[in-house]
């Protein structure tokens, strides 16, 4: 199977809520074999337009695991916190 990746582009609206969300996400990833690859801040836009400052990259063993994580009750319960905390674009990719 091909590895899959979740990429999140993030603009934080409420730092306290964002910290709460970030602290709760790892427990939802573990059952799906996911690994945090990168949490980073934008240095520069070299070409085109990009509105977000923060980025996260998470690897999954396959696209099915990524989708199962996203639609799991454990992660879905965090979405209201995420929506209060940040504007976020989440994308999935497969190798």
Order of alpha helices (4+ residues) and beta strands (2+ residues): beta-alpha-beta-beta-alpha-alpha-alpha-beta
